[in-house]
Amino acid sequence: MKEHEKTLVLLLAGGVGSRLNVLVQTRAKPAVAFGGIYRIIDFSLSNVMNSGLSHVGVLTQYKPLSLMRHIGTGDAWDFTGRRRGIKILPPSTGAKDSDWYKGTADAVRQNVNFIRSHPSEEVVILSGDHIYRMDLDDMLSSHRRKKADVTIAMMVVPREQIHQFGAGITNDEGRIVEWEEKPEKPRTDLASMGIYVFDTEYLLKMLAEDREATDFGMHLIPKAVARDNVFAYPFRDYWRDVGTIQAYWEANMDILRADSGISPEDWGIRPNLEADGRPADWSPARFTVGSSVRGSMVSAGCVIEGEVVNSMLSPGVRVGKNATIRDSIILQDCVIEEGATVDLAILDKRVVVGGEAKVGHGDRNAIPNKQFPKHLYTGITLIGKEAVIPPAITVGRNCIVEPGRSFDVVDGAEIPAGETV
């Protein structure tokens, strides 16, 4: 058996991702578009491909159709062939919702038969909703060299953020000697990235020993740290969990900055441009006389007649004459009609903004969204998939427009800051 054939990859892609609000009403979080032509899961899939690993199981659960269509046969990431393959693994559901995956460890436990059917020495467990580049082959080499039972990818984060993560205290050899899951008063700044390498038999033994354990960070990792060989694999490059609207917006904006550390093209991240039934060979973006684009990324198939500043445009976006887009993320096939303004906003697919309308208007320090104050609080306005914003309407800061929403309003109507409609 070749070296790369000794490893099985399980990619956890079933989370709800509810903090992304209307972006995940019709799709799983890993299937959300990102960086113009990509989806979030493309980063994990490409890391697997670029590390030479070839056997992958994708564990899905919440609204999986879009994700399954995107992954398809796995051909976009070279997961096809006699000795390669990718398999979608939905929950083994019974008659009740309680039979669904209850956590990360429970999800893996429900797929023990898949693990056993693919003989391996190690199992790599990844999340499908992180933006990063990692050489998993190097992590595997470290795991083998140290004769670890478990290796956990970890990175230093600011102490005020450590309560969001599992935290490990290591000795001089890099062995994790103490573990705290989401500590309120942290004693370390070393955070788990949710990326694990397990010896296969060790993993199967742990899952069988404690069938009540549903989560790696909460249950299995603390037990492993207390009695077995658990090592940290240090990671020092760009990594983001884009699980909130703010983090999602910031990570997209990072691509526009040369010094941010993120570069999907240089990282070798592969999209699947044919997943939506559209041809991969979009026509080149077209910029008419009088248009202006500054500090932005404009994907193929876009037509720009107006002004685009510091923004991320997915394929097929149309920006009309005298229209302005600023500090925004515009997903596939949106239309910004003549004279409209979109400022500090995220527009899901196929949104239409009518002529002279203003989306994201007023003081950026406006009140948070009243219904979801922890989702929208920095001035970002969020427009759901296929919503239609009528001409000459004004939509304030921290607003949410539900997917498919259309309005019957008079010119000059206003949706005040913080509203959800």
C-alpha positions in Angstrom: 0.0 0.0 0.0 1.4 3.4 -1.0 2.0 6.0 1.7 -0.9 8.3 0.7 -3.2 5.2 0.5 -2.7 4.5 4.2 -4.8 7.5 5.2 -8.6 8.1 5.1 -10.0 11.6 5.3 -13.3 12.4 6.9 -14.6 15.9 6.1 -17.3 17.2 8.5 -19.7 19.3 6.5 -23.0 19.0 8.2 -23.2 22.0 10.5 -26.1 24.5 10.4 -23.9 27.6 10.5 -26.9 29.6 11.8 -24.9 32.7 12.4 -24.6 33.2 8.7 -28.3 33.9 8.8 -30.1 34.0 5.4 -27.0 32.8 3.6 -27.7 29.3 5.0 -31.5 29.2 4.7 -31.2 27.1 1.6 -27.8 25.6 1.8 -25.2 24.1 4.2 -22.5 26.5 5.5 -19.7 24.8 3.5 -21.6 25.4 0.3 -21.8 29.2 0.7 -20.0 31.1 -2.1 -16.7 32.7 -1.1 -14.0 34.8 -2.9 -15.8 35.2 -6.2 -15.6 31.8 -7.8 -15.2 29.5 -4.8 -17.3 27.9 -2.1 -16.1 27.5 1.5 -15.6 23.7 1.2 -13.3 24.2 -1.8 -10.5 25.1 0.6 -10.6 21.9 2.6 -11.1 19.7 -0.5 -8.2 21.4 -2.2 -6.0 20.9 0.9 -6.7 17.2 0.7 -6.0 17.1 -3.0 -2.8 19.1 -2.7 -1.5 16.9 0.1 -1.8 13.8 -2.1 -4.6 12.2 -0.1 -7.1 10.3 -2.2 -9.9 8.6 -0.1 -12.5 11.0 1.3 -15.8 10.7 3.1 -17.9 13.9 3.4 -20.3 13.8 6.3 -23.4 15.9 5.5 -26.6 16.7 7.3 -28.2 20.1 7.2 -29.7 21.1 3.7 -27.1 19.0 1.9 -28.5 19.2 -1.7 -26.4 22.2 -2.8 -23.3 20.8 -1.2 -23.8 17.4 -2.8 -24.4 19.0 -6.3 -21.2 21.0 -5.8 -19.0 18.1 -4.9 -20.5 15.8 -7.5 -18.2 13.0 -8.4 -15.2 14.8 -7.0 -13.7 15.2 -10.4 -12.9 18.9 -9.9 -10.4 17.9 -7.2 -9.1 14.7 -8.9 -11.0 12.3 -6.6 -11.9 9.9 -9.4 -10.1 6.8 -10.5 -9.5 3.2 -9.6 -7.6 4.1 -6.4 -9.2 7.4 -5.6 -12.7 8.4 -4.5 -15.0 10.7 -2.6 -18.2 9.5 -0.9 -21.1 11.6 0.5 -22.1 10.2 3.9 -25.6 11.5 5.2 -26.7 10.5 8.7 -28.0 7.0 9.2 -31.3 8.5 10.3 -34.1 6.5 11.9 -37.6 7.7 12.5 -36.7 10.6 14.7 -34.6 13.8 14.4 -32.7 12.5 17.5 -31.1 9.9 15.2 -29.2 12.6 13.4 -25.6 13.5 14.1 -25.4 14.8 17.7 -21.8 16.1 17.4 -18.5 15.6 15.7 -17.6 12.3 17.5 -21.1 11.0 17.0 -21.0 11.8 13.3 -17.7 9.8 12.9 -19.1 6.9 15.1 -22.2 6.6 12.8 -19.7 6.0 9.9 -17.5 3.3 11.5 -18.5 0.9 8.8 -17.2 3.3 6.2 -13.9 3.6 8.1 -13.6 -0.2 8.3 -14.4 -0.6 4.6 -11.4 1.6 3.7 -8.4 0.0 5.5 -6.1 2.7 6.8 -3.4 3.5 9.4 -4.6 7.0 10.1 -7.9 9.0 9.9 -7.6 12.7 9.2 -10.7 14.6 10.4 -11.3 18.1 8.9 -14.0 20.7 9.0 -15.5 21.8 5.7 -16.1 25.4 6.7 -12.7 26.9 7.3 -10.6 29.2 5.0 -6.9 28.1 5.1 -4.1 26.3 3.4 -2.4 23.3 5.1 0.0 20.6 4.1 -1.7 17.6 5.6 1.1 15.3 4.5 3.5 17.3 6.7 1.0 16.9 9.6 0.8 13.2 9.0 4.6 12.9 9.0 4.8 14.7 12.3 2.1 12.4 13.7 4.1 9.3 12.6 7.5 10.6 13.7 6.2 11.3 17.3 4.3 8.0 17.4 1.2 9.9 18.5 -2.2 8.5 19.1 -3.8 11.8 18.2 -2.3 14.9 16.6 -4.3 18.2 16.8 -3.5 21.2 14.5 -3.2 24.3 16.8 -2.5 27.9 16.4 -1.9 30.9 18.7 -4.9 33.2 19.0 -5.5 36.4 21.1 -6.4 35.4 24.6 -9.7 37.3 24.4 -10.8 34.8 21.7 -9.7 31.6 23.3 -13.1 31.0 24.8 -14.4 30.1 21.3 -11.9 27.1 21.0 -10.5 24.1 22.6 -7.3 25.1 24.3 -4.2 23.0 24.9 -1.2 23.3 27.2 1.9 21.6 25.8 5.3 20.5 27.2 8.7 21.1 25.5 8.2 18.2 23.2 4.8 19.5 21.9 2.8 16.9 23.8 -0.5 18.3 25.0 -0.5 17.7 28.8 -3.7 19.7 29.7 -6.9 20.5 27.8 -9.6 23.0 28.3 -12.7 23.2 26.1 -13.8 26.8 25.5 -12.3 28.1 28.8 -13.7 31.3 30.3 -10.4 32.0 32.1 -7.8 30.6 29.7 -4.3 29.6 30.8 -3.0 29.4 27.3 -3.3 31.0 23.9 -2.9 27.8 21.9 -6.2 27.0 20.2 -7.5 23.9 18.4 -8.3 24.3 14.8 -10.6 21.3 14.8 -8.2 19.4 12.5 -7.2 15.9 13.9 -5.1 12.9 12.9 -6.0 9.7 14.7 -4.4 6.3 14.5 -7.3 4.4 13.0 -7.5 1.6 15.5 -7.1 4.0 18.4 -10.0 6.1 17.0 -12.3 3.1 16.6 -11.4 1.9 20.1 -12.2 5.3 21.7 -15.5 5.6 19.8 -16.5 2.1 21.0 -15.4 2.6 24.6 -17.6 5.7 25.3 -20.7 5.6 23.2 -22.2 8.5 25.1 -19.3 10.8 23.9 -20.7 13.0 21.1 -18.0 15.6 20.6 -14.3 15.4 20.1 -13.3 18.6 21.9 -15.8 18.2 24.8 -15.4 14.4 25.4 -12.9 12.4 23.6 -9.9 14.7 23.4 -9.8 15.4 27.2 -9.8 11.7 27.9 -7.0 11.1 25.3 -4.9 13.9 26.8 -5.2 12.4 30.2 -4.0 9.0 29.4 -2.4 8.7 25.9 0.0 10.4 23.5 -1.7 13.6 22.1 0.6 16.1 20.3 0.0 19.6 18.9 0.9 20.4 15.3 1.7 24.1 15.2 0.1 26.2 12.4 1.2 29.8 11.8 -0.4 30.8 8.5 -3.7 32.3 7.5 -6.8 30.5 9.0 -10.3 31.7 9.5 -13.6 30.1 10.7 -16.0 32.1 8.5 -19.0 31.2 10.7 -20.3 34.7 11.3 -21.4 37.4 8.9 -18.5 39.7 10.2 -15.8 37.0 9.7 -17.2 36.0 6.3 -17.1 39.7 5.2 -13.6 40.2 6.6 -12.2 37.1 5.0 -13.5 38.1 1.6 -12.1 41.6 2.0 -8.7 40.0 3.0 -8.4 38.6 -0.5 -8.4 42.2 -1.8 -5.4 43.1 0.3 -2.0 42.0 -0.9 -0.6 41.7 2.7 -3.4 39.7 4.3 -1.8 36.3 3.8 -4.7 34.7 1.8 -4.4 34.0 -1.9 -6.7 31.2 -3.1 -5.1 31.1 -6.6 -1.5 30.9 -5.2 -2.7 28.3 -2.7 -4.0 26.0 -5.5 -7.6 26.2 -4.4 -9.9 24.6 -7.0 -13.5 25.6 -7.5 -16.1 23.5 -9.3 -17.4 26.0 -11.9 -19.7 23.6 -13.5 -21.6 22.6 -10.4 -24.6 24.9 -11.1 -25.0 23.6 -14.6 -23.3 26.7 -16.0 -20.3 26.4 -18.4 -16.9 26.8 -16.8 -15.8 29.1 -19.6 -17.7 32.3 -18.7 -17.1 35.1 -21.1 -14.5 37.6 -19.8 -15.7 40.4 -17.6 -16.7 43.5 -19.6 -16.0 47.1 -18.6 -17.7 49.8 -20.6 -16.5 53.3 -21.3 -16.9 55.4 -18.1 -16.9 52.5 -15.7 -14.5 52.5 -12.8 -13.1 49.6 -10.7 -10.7 50.1 -7.7 -9.3 47.6 -5.2 -11.8 45.0 -6.2 -12.1 41.5 -7.7 -14.5 41.1 -10.6 -15.2 37.6 -11.8 -15.8 36.4 -15.4 -19.2 37.1 -16.9 -19.6 40.4 -15.1 -20.7 43.5 -16.9 -19.5 46.8 -15.3 -21.0 50.1 -16.4 -20.8 51.9 -13.1 -18.3 52.1 -10.2 -17.0 49.2 -8.1 -14.8 50.0 -5.0 -13.2 47.5 -2.6 -15.7 44.8 -3.4 -15.9 41.1 -4.3 -18.1 40.2 -7.3 -19.0 36.6 -8.3 -19.6 35.6 -11.9 -22.5 37.1 -13.9 -23.0 40.3 -11.8 -24.3 43.3 -13.8 -23.6 46.9 -12.6 -25.6 49.5 -14.4 -24.6 53.1 -15.4 -24.0 55.5 -12.6 -24.5 52.6 -10.1 -21.9 52.3 -7.2 -20.8 49.2 -5.2 -18.6 49.9 -2.2 -17.1 47.5 0.5 -19.5 44.8 -0.5 -19.8 41.1 -1.5 -22.1 40.5 -4.5 -22.8 36.8 -5.3 -23.6 35.3 -8.7 -26.0 36.8 -11.2 -27.0 39.8 -9.1 -28.2 42.9 -11.0 -27.5 46.4 -9.7 -29.6 48.7 -11.9 -28.8 52.2 -13.1 -28.1 54.8 -10.4 -28.4 52.3 -7.5 -25.9 52.3 -4.6 -24.8 49.2 -2.6 -22.6 50.1 0.4 -21.2 47.7 3.0 -23.6 44.9 2.1 -23.7 41.2 1.2 -26.1 40.2 -1.6 -26.8 36.5 -2.1 -27.4 35.1 -5.6 -29.7 36.6 -8.1 -30.7 39.7 -6.1 -32.0 42.6 -8.1 -31.4 46.2 -6.8 -33.7 48.6 -8.6 -32.7 51.8 -10.2 -31.7 54.7 -7.8 -32.2 52.4 -4.8 -29.8 52.6 -1.8 -28.8 49.4 0.0 -26.7 50.1 3.1 -27.5 53.8 3.8 -26.7 56.0 6.7 -24.3 55.9 9.7 -22.2 52.7 9.7 -22.4 52.8 13.5 -26.2 52.4 13.4 -28.1 50.2 15.8 -27.6 46.4 15.5 -30.2 44.3 13.8 -33.2 44.1 16.2 -34.0 40.5 15.6 -30.4 39.2 15.3 -28.2 41.7 17.2 -25.3 39.3 17.4 -25.3 38.6 13.6 -25.4 42.2 12.3 -23.9 45.0 14.4 -21.1 46.6 12.3 -23.2 48.2 9.6 -23.3 45.3 7.2 -26.7 44.9 5.4 -27.7 41.4 4.2 -29.9 40.7 1.3 -31.2 37.1 0.8 -31.2 35.0 -2.3 -33.4 36.2 -5.2 -34.8 39.2 -3.3 -35.9 42.2 -5.3 -35.2 45.7 -4.0 -37.6 48.1 -5.8 -36.4 51.3 -7.5 -35.7 54.4 -5.3 -36.1 52.5 -2.0 -33.6 53.1 0.8 -32.4 50.1 3.0 -30.6 51.2 6.1 -27.6 49.6 8.0 -27.7 46.2 9.7 -30.9 45.3 7.8 -31.9 41.8 6.7 -34.0 41.2 3.6 -35.3 37.6 3.5 -34.7 35.4 0.5 -37.2 35.8 -2.3 -38.6 39.0 -0.8 -40.2 41.6 -3.0 -41.9 44.8 -2.1 -45.0 46.8 -3.1 -43.9 50.2 -2.1 -44.0 53.8 -3.3 -40.8 55.6 -4.5 -38.8 57.0 -1.6 -39.9 54.4 0.9 -37.3 53.5 3.6 -36.4 50.4 5.6 -34.8 51.9 8.8 -31.5 50.6 10.2 -31.8 47.3 12.2 -35.0 46.0 10.6 -35.6 42.6 9.2 -38.2 42.3 6.4 
